[in-house]
Amino acid sequence: MPRPKKPRFVSGYPTIVAFVPQGMPVTGEVFLSVEELEAIRLTDFEHLDQETAANMMEVSRQTYGRILSNARGIIGEAIVTGKALKIGGGTYKFRGMRRRQHRRGGRRF
């Protein structure tokens, strides 16, 4: 039995939960978890280095790198293949909140 995932800390739930290609038929869906979106936000939008961003999410730098790499792969797949990108699910906690875990079971969206 695998070890349960340690929750990652995020700043908040995203206000936009999907991106859909415009002007062409949608060829499927890909799912981006909330913690993967947070990694993209911290590195590519806030321009933080991976060590600082990993500390903010309370994970190791190596784990952060895996989350970020996976997120970029999902986003790349959506853009290149014309798939809808849906955001939701994952194992995370909101930064500043204590002892409250936000989990969504089953499908990611």
C-alpha positions in Angstrom: 0.0 0.0 0.0 1.5 3.4 -1.0 2.1 6.1 1.5 -0.7 8.8 1.5 0.3 12.0 -0.3 1.3 14.9 2.0 -1.0 17.9 1.3 0.6 20.8 -0.6 -0.1 24.3 0.5 -1.7 26.7 -2.1 -2.8 30.3 -1.9 -6.4 29.7 -2.8 -8.8 27.9 -5.1 -8.5 29.1 -8.8 -11.2 31.4 -10.0 -11.0 29.9 -13.5 -11.6 26.2 -13.6 -11.4 25.4 -17.4 -9.8 26.6 -20.7 -11.3 25.4 -23.9 -9.9 25.9 -27.4 -11.8 28.4 -29.5 -12.6 28.1 -33.2 -11.8 24.4 -33.4 -13.3 21.1 -32.2 -12.3 20.0 -28.8 -10.4 16.7 -29.1 -10.7 15.6 -25.4 -9.9 16.8 -21.9 -6.8 17.0 -19.7 -6.9 17.6 -15.9 -4.6 19.9 -13.9 -4.7 19.6 -10.1 -4.9 22.7 -7.9 -1.3 22.1 -6.6 0.0 21.8 -10.2 -1.7 25.2 -11.1 -0.1 26.6 -7.9 3.4 25.5 -9.1 2.9 27.1 -12.5 1.7 30.3 -10.8 4.6 30.5 -8.4 7.3 29.7 -11.0 6.0 31.1 -14.3 3.8 34.0 -13.1 5.4 35.1 -9.8 8.9 34.3 -11.1 10.0 32.6 -7.9 12.9 30.1 -7.9 12.0 26.5 -7.2 13.5 26.5 -3.7 11.4 29.4 -2.6 8.3 28.1 -4.2 8.8 24.6 -2.7 9.1 26.2 0.7 5.9 28.1 0.2 4.1 24.8 -0.8 5.9 23.0 2.1 7.3 20.3 -0.1 10.9 19.4 -1.0 12.5 21.1 -4.0 12.6 17.7 -5.8 8.9 17.1 -5.3 8.2 20.7 -6.4 10.2 20.1 -9.6 8.2 16.9 -10.3 4.9 18.8 -9.7 6.0 21.6 -12.0 7.2 19.3 -14.8 4.0 17.3 -14.7 2.0 20.6 -14.9 3.9 21.9 -17.8 3.4 18.6 -19.6 -0.3 18.7 -19.1 -0.6 22.3 -20.3 1.6 21.5 -23.3 -0.6 18.6 -24.2 -3.7 20.7 -24.0 -2.3 23.5 -26.2 -0.7 21.2 -28.9 -3.5 18.7 -29.2 -6.5 21.1 -28.8 -7.8 19.5 -25.6 -9.9 21.3 -23.0 -7.9 22.0 -19.8 -9.9 21.5 -16.6 -8.5 22.5 -13.2 -9.6 20.9 -9.9 -8.9 18.2 -7.4 -5.7 17.1 -5.8 -4.3 16.9 -2.3 -3.9 20.4 -0.9 -4.5 22.8 2.0 -4.9 26.5 1.8 -2.0 28.5 3.2 -2.8 30.0 6.6 -5.5 27.5 7.4 -4.8 24.8 10.0 -6.0 21.2 10.2 -8.4 21.4 7.4 -7.8 19.3 4.3 -9.4 19.8 1.0 -9.6 16.5 -1.0 -11.7 15.5 -3.9 -11.9 11.8 -4.4 -12.6 9.8 -7.6 -12.3 11.7 -10.8 -10.2 14.8 -10.7 -13.0 17.1 -11.9 
